[in-house]
Amino acid sequence: MAHIHPINPSLGKLVAEIRQCRLCEPYLPLGPRPVLQAGATARILIASQAPGRKVHASGRPFTDASGDRLRAWLGMPPEVFYDESRVAIIPMAFCYPGTGRAGDLPPRPECAAAWRAQLLERLPQLELTLVIGQYAMAYHLPDGGTSVTETVRNWRQYWPHTVPLPHPSPRNNLWLRRNPWFEAELIPQLQQRVHAVLQQG
């Protein structure tokens, strides 16, 4: 008999409502297109920043070079990464915010204020939260370090339920070269932890 995951109607209704959100419409250069994935049985939460232009076009999280690197860091194949019953992907803002002089603009703050707490309280089985980038860290690790580098370097103090990560964007190639300890020390531990959490499901 196939294993049937329980359905949380309130979560499904909330996600459907979010996908219709127009709260930030006046500020979004390409218009609203909320992108997220969440299932009530998810054990891993990817708390990311905001969709980029390619993700806005696809309507699916991390369909870009950042996603390729993130999946490599996690040792997670796409079929698991995109299985909402196992992995929730909830950025700080659900719509592409536009591009500034140094990359994409910050996530719109209205988004987390309106939706984030409601979503997180409907994910009761989370065992591991991956906190990606400075805006997610400010929300999920308010007592963290004074910089992304400091917070990530102190990853052991949040272990094993929360792991801070730099953004996997190609823009961070220089950061990765300057901080070889990240891929040498943290990534092997992260992959083991991800595997162990998924095996529980």
C-alpha positions in Angstrom: 0.0 0.0 0.0 1.4 3.4 -0.9 2.3 5.8 1.8 -0.1 8.7 1.8 1.0 11.9 3.4 -1.6 13.7 5.5 -2.8 16.9 4.0 -3.1 20.1 6.0 -6.0 22.0 4.4 -5.1 25.2 6.2 -1.6 25.1 4.8 -2.8 24.4 1.3 -5.4 27.2 1.5 -2.7 29.6 2.8 -0.3 28.7 0.0 -3.0 29.2 -2.6 -3.8 32.6 -1.0 -0.1 33.6 -1.1 0.1 32.7 -4.8 -2.6 35.3 -5.4 -0.9 38.0 -3.3 -0.6 41.5 -4.9 0.6 43.3 -1.8 3.9 44.6 -3.3 2.6 45.0 -6.9 3.5 48.7 -7.2 7.2 48.0 -6.4 7.8 44.9 -8.5 9.3 45.6 -12.0 8.1 42.4 -13.5 4.9 42.3 -11.5 3.9 39.8 -8.8 4.5 36.1 -9.2 4.9 34.5 -5.7 7.2 31.5 -5.7 7.3 29.0 -2.8 6.8 25.4 -2.0 5.5 23.9 1.3 3.9 20.7 2.5 2.7 19.9 6.0 5.0 16.9 6.3 8.2 18.8 5.2 11.2 18.0 7.5 13.6 20.5 5.9 13.0 24.2 5.5 15.1 26.3 3.1 14.7 29.8 4.3 16.1 31.8 1.3 16.1 35.4 0.2 13.8 36.2 -2.9 13.4 34.8 -6.4 15.7 36.0 -9.1 14.7 36.8 -12.7 15.1 33.2 -13.9 12.9 31.9 -11.0 10.3 34.6 -11.7 10.2 33.3 -15.3 9.9 29.6 -14.3 7.7 29.9 -11.3 9.7 27.3 -9.5 12.3 27.9 -6.7 16.0 27.8 -7.5 15.8 27.0 -11.2 19.1 28.8 -11.8 22.9 28.5 -11.1 22.2 29.2 -7.4 19.9 26.2 -7.2 22.5 24.0 -8.9 25.1 24.9 -6.3 22.6 24.7 -3.4 21.6 21.2 -4.4 25.3 20.2 -4.7 25.9 21.6 -1.2 23.0 19.6 0.2 23.8 16.4 -1.8 20.1 16.5 -2.8 18.8 15.4 -6.2 16.2 17.6 -7.9 13.4 15.0 -7.3 13.9 15.3 -3.6 14.5 19.0 -3.6 11.2 19.7 -5.4 9.2 17.2 -3.2 7.1 19.6 -1.1 6.2 16.7 1.2 9.9 16.6 2.3 11.3 20.1 1.6 9.7 23.5 2.1 11.3 26.4 0.2 10.1 29.7 1.7 12.0 32.8 0.8 11.8 36.0 2.8 9.9 37.5 -0.1 8.0 35.5 -2.7 8.4 37.8 -5.7 11.4 39.0 -7.7 12.2 42.5 -6.3 14.2 43.8 -9.3 17.8 44.6 -9.8 20.0 47.3 -8.2 23.5 48.4 -8.9 25.1 45.4 -7.0 22.7 42.6 -7.9 19.1 41.9 -7.0 17.4 44.3 -4.6 16.6 43.2 -1.1 13.4 41.1 -0.5 10.4 43.3 0.0 9.8 43.5 3.8 6.0 43.5 3.5 6.1 39.8 2.4 7.5 38.3 5.6 5.4 40.6 7.8 2.2 39.4 6.1 2.8 35.7 5.6 5.9 34.2 7.2 4.7 33.4 10.8 1.5 31.9 9.4 3.4 29.6 7.1 6.0 28.4 9.7 3.3 27.5 12.3 1.8 25.2 9.7 5.0 23.2 9.3 5.0 21.2 12.5 7.5 18.4 11.4 10.5 20.6 10.6 13.8 19.1 11.8 16.3 21.2 9.9 16.2 24.9 8.8 18.7 26.1 6.3 19.1 29.9 6.7 20.5 31.4 3.5 21.9 34.9 3.3 21.7 38.1 5.5 17.9 38.8 5.3 16.9 35.2 6.3 19.6 35.3 9.0 18.1 38.6 10.4 14.7 36.9 10.7 15.7 33.4 11.8 18.9 34.1 13.7 18.4 37.6 15.2 21.1 37.0 17.8 23.6 35.8 15.2 26.9 37.3 14.1 27.4 40.8 12.8 28.0 39.5 9.3 27.1 36.6 7.1 30.7 35.3 7.4 30.7 35.5 11.2 27.3 33.8 11.4 28.3 31.0 9.0 31.7 30.6 10.7 29.8 30.0 14.0 27.5 27.3 12.5 28.2 24.8 15.3 26.3 26.9 17.8 23.1 26.5 15.8 23.6 22.9 15.0 21.9 20.5 14.5 18.5 22.1 13.9 19.6 25.3 12.1 22.4 25.8 9.6 23.3 29.3 8.4 24.6 29.4 4.8 26.0 32.0 2.4 23.9 32.6 -0.7 24.9 30.0 -3.3 24.8 32.7 -6.1 27.8 32.8 -8.5 28.3 36.3 -7.1 29.7 34.6 -4.0 32.5 32.7 -5.8 35.0 35.1 -4.3 33.6 34.5 -0.8 33.9 30.8 -1.3 37.6 31.1 -2.4 38.3 33.3 0.6 36.6 30.9 3.0 37.7 27.4 2.1 36.8 26.1 5.5 33.1 26.4 4.5 33.2 23.7 1.8 35.9 21.7 3.6 34.3 21.6 7.1 30.6 22.5 7.0 29.4 21.0 3.7 30.3 17.3 4.6 28.5 17.7 7.9 25.6 19.4 6.3 25.2 16.6 3.7 25.2 13.9 6.5 22.6 15.9 8.5 20.3 16.4 5.4 20.6 12.6 4.6 19.7 11.7 8.2 16.7 14.0 8.4 15.3 12.7 5.1 15.8 9.1 6.3 13.4 9.8 9.1 10.6 10.6 6.8 
